[in-house]
């Protein structure tokens, strides 16, 4: 069990309304990663945004080119709070890591590692 974190962007959508000449936007969520007790933070390699490392994610979080950062429970986070959540993790008996393989593509120098694929 863990908590998923998302970056929410407003993306333009096509409008099927013949009277409307406005640009409409729809929220699109991009998965930042997952926090699980006792484990390093699992950063999601987001190919669509070309965010394949934690450093790339971190740089992007400070651009403001998105609507908000939130977790799966609807709590909002500022960029520095998200960075703190990822980089300053601890556990009384230490943090576990995954082995690098086709899913875990990189182990961070700190308290994170980068994963491809689906998260639960």
N, CA, C and O atoms as a Tinker XYZ file with bonds, in Angstrom:
   480  protein
     1  N      0.838000   -1.167000    0.000000    73     2
     2  CA     0.000000    0.000000    0.000000    64     1     3
     3  C      0.887000    1.235000    0.000000    63     2     4     5
     4  O      1.907000    1.271000    0.688000    81     3
     5  N      0.509000    2.229000   -0.755000    73     3     6
     6  CA     1.280000    3.450000   -0.850000    64     5     7
     7  C      0.411000    4.586000   -1.342000    63     6     8     9
     8  O     -0.803000    4.440000   -1.482000    81     7
     9  N      1.038000    5.719000   -1.603000    73     7    10
    10  CA     0.324000    6.901000   -2.072000    64     9    11
    11  C      0.907000    7.337000   -3.407000    63    10    12    13
    12  O      2.118000    7.522000   -3.528000    81    11
    13  N      0.050000    7.503000   -4.409000    73    11    14
    14  CA     0.448000    7.976000   -5.730000    64    13    15
    15  C      0.370000    9.494000   -5.797000    63    14    16    17
    16  O     -0.517000   10.112000   -5.207000    81    15
    17  N      1.313000   10.084000   -6.524000    73    15    18
    18  CA     1.368000   11.537000   -6.703000    64    17    19
    19  C      1.254000   11.861000   -8.185000    63    18    20    21
    20  O      1.782000   11.141000   -9.033000    81    19
    21  N      0.549000   12.968000   -8.491000    73    19    22
    22  CA     0.266000   13.335000   -9.869000    64    21    23
    23  C      0.544000   14.807000  -10.125000    63    22    24    25
    24  O      0.399000   15.656000   -9.246000    81    23
    25  N      0.945000   15.077000  -11.350000    73    23    26
    26  CA     1.036000   16.424000  -11.850000    64    25    27
    27  C     -0.185000   16.597000  -12.755000    63    26    28    29
    28  O     -0.419000   15.773000  -13.639000    81    27
    29  N     -0.955000   17.647000  -12.544000    73    27    30
    30  CA    -2.182000   17.861000  -13.314000    64    29    31
    31  C     -1.963000   19.030000  -14.268000    63    30    32    33
    32  O     -1.636000   20.142000  -13.852000    81    31
    33  N     -2.153000   18.752000  -15.559000    73    31    34
    34  CA    -2.027000   19.782000  -16.591000    64    33    35
    35  C     -3.397000   20.044000  -17.197000    63    34    36    37
    36  O     -4.245000   19.153000  -17.237000    81    35
    37  N     -3.610000   21.266000  -17.668000    73    35    38
    38  CA    -4.798000   21.590000  -18.442000    64    37    39
    39  C     -4.409000   21.515000  -19.910000    63    38    40    41
    40  O     -3.559000   22.278000  -20.370000    81    39
    41  N     -5.027000   20.600000  -20.644000    73    39    42
    42  CA    -4.688000   20.386000  -22.041000    64    41    43
    43  C     -5.841000   20.848000  -22.925000    63    42    44    45
    44  O     -7.000000   20.561000  -22.624000    81    43
    45  N     -5.541000   21.561000  -24.015000    73    43    46
    46  CA    -6.617000   22.000000  -24.900000    64    45    47
    47  C     -7.319000   20.802000  -25.534000    63    46    48    49
    48  O     -6.687000   19.801000  -25.873000    81    47
    49  N     -8.622000   20.921000  -25.687000    73    47    50
    50  CA    -9.413000   19.871000  -26.320000    64    49    51
    51  C    -10.191000   20.473000  -27.477000    63    50    52    53
    52  O    -10.430000   21.680000  -27.509000    81    51
    53  N    -10.580000   19.649000  -28.410000    73    51    54
    54  CA   -11.394000   20.144000  -29.517000    64    53    55
    55  C    -12.827000   20.307000  -29.035000    63    54    56    57
    56  O    -13.306000   19.511000  -28.228000    81    55
    57  N    -13.494000   21.307000  -29.512000    73    55    58
    58  CA   -14.858000   21.593000  -29.108000    64    57    59
    59  C    -15.790000   21.212000  -30.255000    63    58    60    61
    60  O    -15.570000   21.600000  -31.402000    81    59
    61  N    -16.812000   20.463000  -29.938000    73    59    62
    62  CA   -17.795000   20.059000  -30.949000    64    61    63
    63  C    -18.990000   20.989000  -30.997000    63    62    64    65
    64  O    -19.958000   20.710000  -31.705000    81    63
    65  N    -18.946000   22.063000  -30.278000    73    63    66
    66  CA   -20.055000   23.001000  -30.205000    64    65    67
    67  C    -19.960000   23.996000  -31.364000    63    66    68    69
    68  O    -18.994000   24.757000  -31.411000    81    67
    69  N    -20.925000   24.030000  -32.311000    73    67    70
    70  CA   -20.836000   24.913000  -33.480000    64    69    71
    71  C    -20.876000   26.396000  -33.130000    63    70    72    73
    72  O    -20.346000   27.214000  -33.883000    81    71
    73  N    -21.493000   26.765000  -32.005000    73    71    74
    74  CA   -21.581000   28.184000  -31.625000    64    73    75
    75  C    -20.350000   28.672000  -30.875000    63    74    76    77
    76  O    -20.199000   29.869000  -30.630000    81    75
    77  N    -19.497000   27.769000  -30.523000    73    75    78
    78  CA   -18.389000   28.095000  -29.622000    64    77    79
    79  C    -17.098000   28.320000  -30.399000    63    78    80    81
    80  O    -16.725000   27.508000  -31.246000    81    79
    81  N    -16.422000   29.419000  -30.107000    73    79    82
    82  CA   -15.109000   29.647000  -30.710000    64    81    83
    83  C    -14.034000   29.760000  -29.628000    63    82    84    85
    84  O    -12.945000   30.279000  -29.874000    81    83
    85  N    -14.350000   29.274000  -28.442000    73    83    86
    86  CA   -13.409000   29.323000  -27.338000    64    85    87
    87  C    -12.562000   28.054000  -27.294000    63    86    88    89
    88  O    -12.955000   27.001000  -27.797000    81    87
    89  N    -11.403000   28.185000  -26.685000    73    87    90
    90  CA   -10.565000   27.011000  -26.456000    64    89    91
    91  C    -11.002000   26.386000  -25.130000    63    90    92    93
    92  O    -11.096000   27.077000  -24.116000    81    91
    93  N    -11.262000   25.098000  -25.140000    73    91    94
    94  CA   -11.653000   24.383000  -23.928000    64    93    95
    95  C    -10.471000   23.545000  -23.453000    63    94    96    97
    96  O     -9.643000   23.096000  -24.244000    81    95
    97  N    -10.419000   23.351000  -22.149000    73    95    98
    98  CA    -9.324000   22.588000  -21.565000    64    97    99
    99  C     -9.876000   21.423000  -20.755000    63    98   100   101
   100  O    -10.967000   21.482000  -20.188000    81    99
   101  N     -9.086000   20.377000  -20.727000    73    99   102
   102  CA    -9.434000   19.199000  -19.947000    64   101   103
   103  C     -8.226000   18.845000  -19.092000    63   102   104   105
   104  O     -7.084000   18.927000  -19.545000    81   103
   105  N     -8.489000   18.452000  -17.853000    73   103   106
   106  CA    -7.398000   18.050000  -16.980000    64   105   107
   107  C     -6.813000   16.716000  -17.437000    63   106   108   109
   108  O     -7.537000   15.780000  -17.772000    81   107
   109  N     -5.493000   16.658000  -17.440000    73   107   110
   110  CA    -4.805000   15.414000  -17.727000    64   109   111
   111  C     -3.791000   15.188000  -16.602000    63   110   112   113
   112  O     -2.999000   16.073000  -16.279000    81   111
   113  N     -3.827000   13.994000  -16.015000    73   111   114
   114  CA    -2.922000   13.675000  -14.911000    64   113   115
   115  C     -1.736000   12.875000  -15.414000    63   114   116   117
   116  O     -1.875000   11.939000  -16.202000    81   115
   117  N     -0.557000   13.271000  -14.933000    73   115   118
   118  CA     0.672000   12.541000  -15.213000    64   117   119
   119  C      1.216000   12.039000  -13.880000    63   118   120   121
   120  O      1.337000   12.802000  -12.921000    81   119
   121  N      1.536000   10.769000  -13.831000    73   119   122
   122  CA     1.963000   10.130000  -12.590000    64   121   123
   123  C      3.403000   10.501000  -12.274000    63   122   124   125
   124  O      4.310000   10.185000  -13.044000    81   123
   125  N      3.619000   11.167000  -11.150000    73   123   126
   126  CA     4.975000   11.515000  -10.704000    64   125   127
   127  C      5.645000   10.292000  -10.095000    63   126   128   129
   128  O      6.809000   10.010000  -10.376000    81   127
   129  N      4.914000    9.576000   -9.269000    73   127   130
   130  CA     5.479000    8.396000   -8.640000    64   129   131
   131  C      4.676000    7.949000   -7.444000    63   130   132   133
   132  O      3.566000    8.425000   -7.203000    81   131
   133  N      5.257000    7.021000   -6.694000    73   131   134
   134  CA     4.558000    6.417000   -5.570000    64   133   135
   135  C      5.437000    6.377000   -4.333000    63   134   136   137
   136  O      6.624000    6.055000   -4.392000    81   135
   137  N      4.816000    6.716000   -3.212000    73   135   138
   138  CA     5.470000    6.670000   -1.918000    64   137   139
   139  C      4.916000    5.489000   -1.144000    63   138   140   141
   140  O      3.710000    5.410000   -0.914000    81   139
   141  N      5.780000    4.571000   -0.741000    73   139   142
   142  CA     5.378000    3.422000    0.060000    64   141   143
   143  C      6.260000    3.358000    1.305000    63   142   144   145
   144  O      7.476000    3.532000    1.224000    81   143
   145  N      5.640000    3.108000    2.447000    73   143   146
   146  CA     6.380000    3.068000    3.711000    64   145   147
   147  C      7.510000    2.053000    3.639000    63   146   148   149
   148  O      7.312000    0.914000    3.218000    81   147
   149  N      8.697000    2.479000    4.055000    73   147   150
   150  CA     9.846000    1.585000    4.108000    64   149   151
   151  C     10.612000    1.455000    2.804000    63   150   152   153
   152  O     11.627000    0.761000    2.750000    81   151
   153  N     10.143000    2.112000    1.753000    73   151   154
   154  CA    10.793000    2.030000    0.440000    64   153   155
   155  C     11.232000    3.414000   -0.013000    63   154   156   157
   156  O     10.655000    4.420000    0.401000    81   155
   157  N     12.254000    3.465000   -0.862000    73   155   158
   158  CA    12.596000    4.732000   -1.509000    64   157   159
   159  C     11.421000    5.135000   -2.393000    63   158   160   161
   160  O     10.601000    4.290000   -2.751000    81   159
   161  N     11.330000    6.408000   -2.749000    73   159   162
   162  CA    10.244000    6.893000   -3.591000    64   161   163
   163  C     10.405000    6.324000   -5.005000    63   162   164   165
   164  O     11.493000    6.366000   -5.579000    81   163
   165  N      9.322000    5.800000   -5.553000    73   163   166
   166  CA     9.337000    5.224000   -6.906000    64   165   167
   167  C      8.922000    6.302000   -7.907000    63   166   168   169
   168  O      7.733000    6.566000   -8.084000    81   167
   169  N      9.899000    6.918000   -8.556000    73   167   170
   170  CA     9.649000    7.945000   -9.568000    64   169   171
   171  C      9.202000    7.260000  -10.853000    63   170   172   173
   172  O      9.799000    6.272000  -11.280000    81   171
   173  N      8.147000    7.791000  -11.466000    73   171   174
   174  CA     7.634000    7.210000  -12.708000    64   173   175
   175  C      8.311000    7.881000  -13.911000    63   174   176   177
   176  O      8.240000    9.100000  -14.067000    81   175
   177  N      8.957000    7.091000  -14.744000    73   175   178
   178  CA     9.543000    7.606000  -15.987000    64   177   179
   179  C      8.383000    7.927000  -16.931000    63   178   180   181
   180  O      7.738000    7.021000  -17.459000    81   179
   181  N      8.121000    9.221000  -17.141000    73   179   182
   182  CA     6.976000    9.675000  -17.932000    64   181   183
   183  C      7.448000   10.050000  -19.326000    63   182   184   185
   184  O      7.896000   11.170000  -19.574000    81   183
   185  N      7.336000    9.073000  -20.240000    73   183   186
   186  CA     7.873000    9.264000  -21.589000    64   185   187
   187  C      7.144000   10.350000  -22.368000    63   186   188   189
   188  O      7.765000   11.063000  -23.157000    81   187
   189  N      5.837000   10.488000  -22.161000    73   187   190
   190  CA     5.060000   11.487000  -22.918000    64   189   191
   191  C      5.554000   12.911000  -22.664000    63   190   192   193
   192  O      5.501000   13.755000  -23.559000    81   191
   193  N      6.032000   13.177000  -21.457000    73   191   194
   194  CA     6.561000   14.503000  -21.112000    64   193   195
   195  C      8.084000   14.550000  -21.167000    63   194   196   197
   196  O      8.680000   15.584000  -20.864000    81   195
   197  N      8.717000   13.448000  -21.548000    73   195   198
   198  CA    10.176000   13.325000  -21.596000    64   197   199
   199  C     10.796000   13.569000  -20.214000    63   198   200   201
   200  O     11.826000   14.233000  -20.088000    81   199
   201  N     10.152000   13.023000  -19.194000    73   199   202
   202  CA    10.646000   13.125000  -17.828000    64   201   203
   203  C     11.082000   11.729000  -17.387000    63   202   204   205
   204  O     10.316000   10.992000  -16.767000    81   203
   205  N     12.313000   11.383000  -17.713000    73   203   206
   206  CA    12.807000   10.021000  -17.520000    64   205   207
   207  C     13.724000    9.880000  -16.305000    63   206   208   209
   208  O     14.200000    8.782000  -16.016000    81   207
   209  N     13.974000   10.977000  -15.594000    73   207   210
   210  CA    14.828000   10.951000  -14.402000    64   209   211
   211  C     14.180000   11.812000  -13.323000    63   210   212   213
   212  O     13.304000   12.625000  -13.617000    81   211
   213  N     14.607000   11.633000  -12.078000    73   211   214
   214  CA    14.105000   12.500000  -11.012000    64   213   215
   215  C     14.574000   13.935000  -11.233000    63   214   216   217
   216  O     13.824000   14.874000  -10.964000    81   215
   217  N     15.792000   14.119000  -11.714000    73   215   218
   218  CA    16.287000   15.477000  -11.979000    64   217   219
   219  C     15.416000   16.192000  -13.007000    63   218   220   221
   220  O     15.125000   17.378000  -12.848000    81   219
   221  N     14.997000   15.494000  -14.052000    73   219   222
   222  CA    14.108000   16.094000  -15.061000    64   221   223
   223  C     12.759000   16.444000  -14.441000    63   222   224   225
   224  O     12.222000   17.524000  -14.690000    81   223
   225  N     12.215000   15.541000  -13.640000    73   223   226
   226  CA    10.949000   15.811000  -12.945000    64   225   227
   227  C     11.100000   17.045000  -12.057000    63   226   228   229
   228  O     10.263000   17.947000  -12.080000    81   227
   229  N     12.165000   17.072000  -11.285000    73   227   230
   230  CA    12.374000   18.165000  -10.338000    64   229   231
   231  C     12.459000   19.507000  -11.067000    63   230   232   233
   232  O     11.842000   20.484000  -10.642000    81   231
   233  N     13.214000   19.558000  -12.155000    73   231   234
   234  CA    13.303000   20.789000  -12.945000    64   233   235
   235  C     11.923000   21.200000  -13.447000    63   234   236   237
   236  O     11.564000   22.376000  -13.399000    81   235
   237  N     11.149000   20.220000  -13.931000    73   235   238
   238  CA     9.829000   20.525000  -14.491000    64   237   239
   239  C      8.865000   21.026000  -13.408000    63   238   240   241
   240  O      8.030000   21.889000  -13.679000    81   239
   241  N      8.972000   20.493000  -12.191000    73   239   242
   242  CA     8.073000   20.922000  -11.115000    64   241   243
   243  C      8.187000   22.413000  -10.826000    63   242   244   245
   244  O      7.227000   23.028000  -10.361000    81   243
   245  N      9.345000   22.997000  -11.096000    73   243   246
   246  CA     9.545000   24.422000  -10.812000    64   245   247
   247  C      9.275000   25.322000  -12.014000    63   246   248   249
   248  O      9.486000   26.532000  -11.924000    81   247
   249  N      8.812000   24.765000  -13.142000    73   247   250
   250  CA     8.497000   25.592000  -14.309000    64   249   251
   251  C      7.133000   26.254000  -14.203000    63   250   252   253
   252  O      6.909000   27.313000  -14.789000    81   251
   253  N      6.218000   25.637000  -13.459000    73   251   254
   254  CA     4.859000   26.164000  -13.375000    64   253   255
   255  C      4.023000   25.871000  -14.607000    63   254   256   257
   256  O      2.943000   26.439000  -14.763000    81   255
   257  N      4.499000   24.994000  -15.491000    73   255   258
   258  CA     3.780000   24.675000  -16.731000    64   257   259
   259  C      2.731000   23.586000  -16.506000    63   258   260   261
   260  O      2.606000   22.655000  -17.302000    81   259
   261  N      1.996000   23.714000  -15.431000    73   259   262
   262  CA     0.963000   22.743000  -15.086000    64   261   263
   263  C      0.028000   23.417000  -14.099000    63   262   264   265
   264  O      0.311000   24.514000  -13.617000    81   263
   265  N     -1.071000   22.773000  -13.802000    73   263   266
   266  CA    -2.083000   23.333000  -12.915000    64   265   267
   267  C     -1.759000   23.116000  -11.433000    63   266   268   269
   268  O     -1.822000   24.051000  -10.634000    81   267
   269  N     -1.407000   21.858000  -11.071000    73   267   270
   270  CA    -1.155000   21.572000   -9.664000    64   269   271
   271  C     -0.472000   20.210000   -9.500000    63   270   272   273
   272  O     -0.400000   19.409000  -10.432000    81   271
   273  N      0.028000   19.979000   -8.277000    73   271   274
   274  CA     0.559000   18.686000   -7.861000    64   273   275
   275  C     -0.401000   18.177000   -6.790000    63   274   276   277
   276  O     -0.756000   18.914000   -5.870000    81   275
   277  N     -0.822000   16.908000   -6.911000    73   275   278
   278  CA    -1.736000   16.357000   -5.919000    64   277   279
   279  C     -1.455000   14.879000   -5.711000    63   278   280   281
   280  O     -0.826000   14.227000   -6.543000    81   279
   281  N     -1.935000   14.361000   -4.578000    73   279   282
   282  CA    -1.845000   12.924000   -4.373000    64   281   283
   283  C     -3.212000   12.296000   -4.654000    63   282   284   285
   284  O     -4.178000   12.999000   -4.949000    81   283
   285  N     -3.280000   10.994000   -4.561000    73   283   286
   286  CA    -4.519000   10.295000   -4.916000    64   285   287
   287  C     -5.666000   10.600000   -3.955000    63   286   288   289
   288  O     -6.812000   10.247000   -4.234000    81   287
   289  N     -5.376000   11.247000   -2.834000    73   287   290
   290  CA    -6.407000   11.598000   -1.869000    64   289   291
   291  C     -6.872000   13.047000   -2.016000    63   290   292   293
   292  O     -7.701000   13.519000   -1.238000    81   291
   293  N     -6.336000   13.751000   -3.017000    73   291   294
   294  CA    -6.756000   15.121000   -3.281000    64   293   295
   295  C     -5.998000   16.170000   -2.494000    63   294   296   297
   296  O     -6.396000   17.335000   -2.498000    81   295
   297  N     -4.913000   15.799000   -1.816000    73   295   298
   298  CA    -4.085000   16.771000   -1.109000    64   297   299
   299  C     -3.167000   17.449000   -2.122000    63   298   300   301
   300  O     -2.620000   16.788000   -3.004000    81   299
   301  N     -2.999000   18.760000   -1.999000    73   299   302
   302  CA    -2.171000   19.531000   -2.923000    64   301   303
   303  C     -0.785000   19.779000   -2.336000    63   302   304   305
   304  O     -0.617000   19.854000   -1.119000    81   303
   305  N      0.202000   19.905000   -3.219000    73   303   306
   306  CA     1.585000   20.108000   -2.811000    64   305   307
   307  C      2.227000   21.202000   -3.647000    63   306   308   309
   308  O      1.970000   21.310000   -4.846000    81   307
   309  N      3.061000   22.010000   -3.014000    73   307   310
   310  CA     3.893000   22.967000   -3.729000    64   309   311
   311  C      5.120000   22.217000   -4.250000    63   310   312   313
   312  O      5.461000   21.153000   -3.735000    81   311
   313  N      5.783000   22.769000   -5.271000    73   311   314
   314  CA     6.956000   22.068000   -5.817000    64   313   315
   315  C      7.994000   21.704000   -4.757000    63   314   316   317
   316  O      8.482000   20.574000   -4.746000    81   315
   317  N      8.340000   22.632000   -3.869000    73   315   318
   318  CA     9.361000   22.328000   -2.860000    64   317   319
   319  C      8.887000   21.256000   -1.879000    63   318   320   321
   320  O      9.709000   20.516000   -1.339000    81   319
   321  N      7.585000   21.158000   -1.640000    73   319   322
   322  CA     7.063000   20.109000   -0.763000    64   321   323
   323  C      7.185000   18.736000   -1.423000    63   322   324   325
   324  O      7.490000   17.745000   -0.760000    81   323
   325  N      6.943000   18.687000   -2.744000    73   323   326
   326  CA     7.076000   17.416000   -3.469000    64   325   327
   327  C      8.529000   16.966000   -3.480000    63   326   328   329
   328  O      8.817000   15.787000   -3.273000    81   327
   329  N      9.441000   17.892000   -3.720000    73   327   330
   330  CA    10.872000   17.563000   -3.714000    64   329   331
   331  C     11.279000   17.059000   -2.336000    63   330   332   333
   332  O     12.011000   16.075000   -2.228000    81   331
   333  N     10.816000   17.717000   -1.291000    73   331   334
   334  CA    11.137000   17.285000    0.066000    64   333   335
   335  C     10.599000   15.883000    0.332000    63   334   336   337
   336  O     11.273000   15.073000    0.968000    81   335
   337  N      9.383000   15.585000   -0.151000    73   335   338
   338  CA     8.770000   14.266000    0.037000    64   337   339
   339  C      9.645000   13.172000   -0.587000    63   338   340   341
   340  O      9.803000   12.090000   -0.022000    81   339
   341  N     10.209000   13.472000   -1.758000    73   339   342
   342  CA    11.020000   12.478000   -2.473000    64   341   343
   343  C     12.435000   12.387000   -1.906000    63   342   344   345
   344  O     12.952000   11.287000   -1.711000    81   343
   345  N     13.053000   13.507000   -1.644000    73   343   346
   346  CA    14.479000   13.523000   -1.319000    64   345   347
   347  C     14.815000   13.380000    0.163000    63   346   348   349
   348  O     15.973000   13.143000    0.507000    81   347
   349  N     13.851000   13.517000    1.026000    73   347   350
   350  CA    14.142000   13.468000    2.462000    64   349   351
   351  C     13.339000   12.386000    3.164000    63   350   352   353
   352  O     12.795000   12.599000    4.247000    81   351
   353  N     13.276000   11.238000    2.538000    73   351   354
   354  CA    12.555000   10.105000    3.115000    64   353   355
   355  C     13.430000    9.402000    4.141000    63   354   356   357
   356  O     14.658000    9.428000    4.064000    81   355
   357  N     12.767000    8.777000    5.100000    73   355   358
   358  CA    13.508000    7.971000    6.070000    64   357   359
   359  C     12.574000    6.919000    6.649000    63   358   360   361
   360  O     11.354000    7.003000    6.515000    81   359
   361  N     13.163000    5.949000    7.282000    73   359   362
   362  CA    12.428000    4.887000    7.958000    64   361   363
   363  C     13.335000    4.387000    9.076000    63   362   364   365
   364  O     14.552000    4.324000    8.902000    81   363
   365  N     12.751000    4.029000   10.228000    73   363   366
   366  CA    13.595000    3.610000   11.362000    64   365   367
   367  C     14.587000    2.490000   11.041000    63   366   368   369
   368  O     15.664000    2.446000   11.635000    81   367
   369  N     14.255000    1.595000   10.129000    73   367   370
   370  CA    15.180000    0.496000    9.800000    64   369   371
   371  C     15.817000    0.680000    8.424000    63   370   372   373
   372  O     16.387000   -0.263000    7.875000    81   371
   373  N     15.725000    1.874000    7.870000    73   371   374
   374  CA    16.291000    2.141000    6.546000    64   373   375
   375  C     15.255000    1.952000    5.456000    63   374   376   377
   376  O     14.154000    1.463000    5.709000    81   375
   377  N     15.611000    2.339000    4.254000    73   375   378
   378  CA    14.703000    2.255000    3.108000    64   377   379
   379  C     15.127000    1.128000    2.171000    63   378   380   381
   380  O     16.310000    0.961000    1.875000    81   379
   381  N     14.164000    0.375000    1.721000    73   379   382
   382  CA    14.427000   -0.706000    0.778000    64   381   383
   383  C     14.519000   -0.166000   -0.635000    63   382   384   385
   384  O     13.921000    0.860000   -0.960000    81   383
   385  N     15.291000   -0.883000   -1.493000    73   383   386
   386  CA    15.435000   -0.555000   -2.915000    64   385   387
   387  C     15.097000   -1.779000   -3.739000    63   386   388   389
   388  O     15.188000   -2.914000   -3.271000    81   387
   389  N     14.707000   -1.525000   -4.971000    73   387   390
   390  CA    14.484000   -2.609000   -5.930000    64   389   391
   391  C     15.778000   -2.885000   -6.681000    63   390   392   393
   392  O     16.676000   -2.044000   -6.712000    81   391
   393  N     15.871000   -4.042000   -7.274000    73   391   394
   394  CA    16.993000   -4.337000   -8.167000    64   393   395
   395  C     16.759000   -3.639000   -9.491000    63   394   396   397
   396  O     15.621000   -3.545000   -9.950000    81   395
   397  N     17.818000   -3.151000  -10.109000    73   395   398
   398  CA    17.681000   -2.535000  -11.427000    64   397   399
   399  C     17.389000   -3.626000  -12.436000    63   398   400   401
   400  O     18.124000   -4.609000  -12.538000    81   399
   401  N     16.300000   -3.444000  -13.189000    73   399   402
   402  CA    15.896000   -4.419000  -14.211000    64   401   403
   403  C     15.107000   -3.680000  -15.284000    63   402   404   405
   404  O     15.248000   -2.465000  -15.423000    81   403
   405  N     14.284000   -4.387000  -16.038000    73   403   406
   406  CA    13.535000   -3.737000  -17.117000    64   405   407
   407  C     12.483000   -2.769000  -16.585000    63   406   408   409
   408  O     12.049000   -1.871000  -17.306000    81   407
   409  N     12.076000   -2.941000  -15.346000    73   407   410
   410  CA    11.077000   -2.045000  -14.751000    64   409   411
   411  C     11.742000   -0.935000  -13.949000    63   410   412   413
   412  O     11.390000    0.234000  -14.107000    81   411
   413  N     12.697000   -1.283000  -13.090000    73   411   414
   414  CA    13.454000   -0.287000  -12.327000    64   413   415
   415  C     14.669000    0.090000  -13.169000    63   414   416   417
   416  O     15.653000   -0.647000  -13.223000    81   415
   417  N     14.587000    1.239000  -13.819000    73   415   418
   418  CA    15.612000    1.585000  -14.810000    64   417   419
   419  C     16.771000    2.400000  -14.236000    63   418   420   421
   420  O     17.806000    2.545000  -14.887000    81   419
   421  N     16.602000    2.939000  -13.006000    73   419   422
   422  CA    17.704000    3.709000  -12.419000    64   421   423
   423  C     17.509000    3.832000  -10.921000    63   422   424   425
   424  O     16.396000    4.047000  -10.442000    81   423
   425  N     18.604000    3.692000  -10.188000    73   423   426
   426  CA    18.579000    3.939000   -8.755000    64   425   427
   427  C     19.181000    5.306000   -8.505000    63   426   428   429
   428  O     20.308000    5.590000   -8.912000    81   427
   429  N     18.414000    6.149000   -7.827000    73   427   430
   430  CA    18.884000    7.498000   -7.548000    64   429   431
   431  C     19.997000    7.513000   -6.526000    63   430   432   433
   432  O     20.200000    6.543000   -5.795000    81   431
   433  N     20.719000    8.624000   -6.481000    73   431   434
   434  CA    21.799000    8.772000   -5.506000    64   433   435
   435  C     21.234000    8.995000   -4.110000    63   434   436   437
   436  O     21.941000    8.871000   -3.110000    81   435
   437  N     19.951000    9.325000   -4.061000    73   435   438
   438  CA    19.313000    9.583000   -2.775000    64   437   439
   439  C     18.193000    8.597000   -2.518000    63   438   440   441
   440  O     18.337000    7.397000   -2.753000    81   439
   441  N     17.092000    9.107000   -2.039000    73   439   442
   442  CA    15.990000    8.268000   -1.588000    64   441   443
   443  C     14.923000    8.078000   -2.667000    63   442   444   445
   444  O     13.731000    8.224000   -2.393000    81   443
   445  N     15.339000    7.759000   -3.870000    73   443   446
   446  CA    14.415000    7.496000   -4.965000    64   445   447
   447  C     15.045000    6.552000   -5.963000    63   446   448   449
   448  O     16.260000    6.349000   -5.972000    81   447
   449  N     14.202000    5.976000   -6.804000    73   447   450
   450  CA    14.629000    5.210000   -7.977000    64   449   451
   451  C     13.564000    5.403000   -9.049000    63   450   452   453
   452  O     12.443000    5.814000   -8.751000    81   451
   453  N     13.914000    5.108000  -10.292000    73   451   454
   454  CA    13.045000    5.425000  -11.435000    64   453   455
   455  C     12.503000    4.134000  -12.040000    63   454   456   457
   456  O     13.239000    3.175000  -12.272000    81   455
   457  N     11.188000    4.138000  -12.291000    73   455   458
   458  CA    10.499000    2.971000  -12.828000    64   457   459
   459  C      9.761000    3.289000  -14.112000    63   458   460   461
   460  O      9.295000    4.408000  -14.326000    81   459
   461  N      9.664000    2.269000  -14.969000    73   459   462
   462  CA     8.819000    2.311000  -16.170000    64   461   463
   463  C      7.554000    1.522000  -15.884000    63   462   464   465
   464  O      7.489000    0.737000  -14.938000    81   463
   465  N      6.556000    1.746000  -16.718000    73   463   466
   466  CA     5.365000    0.895000  -16.678000    64   465   467
   467  C      4.269000    1.388000  -15.774000    63   466   468   469
   468  O      4.272000    2.532000  -15.322000    81   467
   469  N      3.341000    0.511000  -15.523000    73   467   470
   470  CA     2.142000    0.826000  -14.741000    64   469   471
   471  C      2.428000    0.763000  -13.240000    63   470   472   473
   472  O      3.242000   -0.038000  -12.781000    81   471
   473  N      1.756000    1.606000  -12.505000    73   471   474
   474  CA     1.800000    1.604000  -11.047000    64   473   475
   475  C      0.406000    1.269000  -10.541000    63   474   476   477
   476  O     -0.590000    1.589000  -11.188000    81   475
   477  N      0.339000    0.630000   -9.393000    73   475   478
   478  CA    -0.980000    0.327000   -8.812000    64   477   479
   479  C     -1.359000    1.362000   -7.793000    63   478   480
   480  O     -2.433000    1.277000   -7.196000    81   479
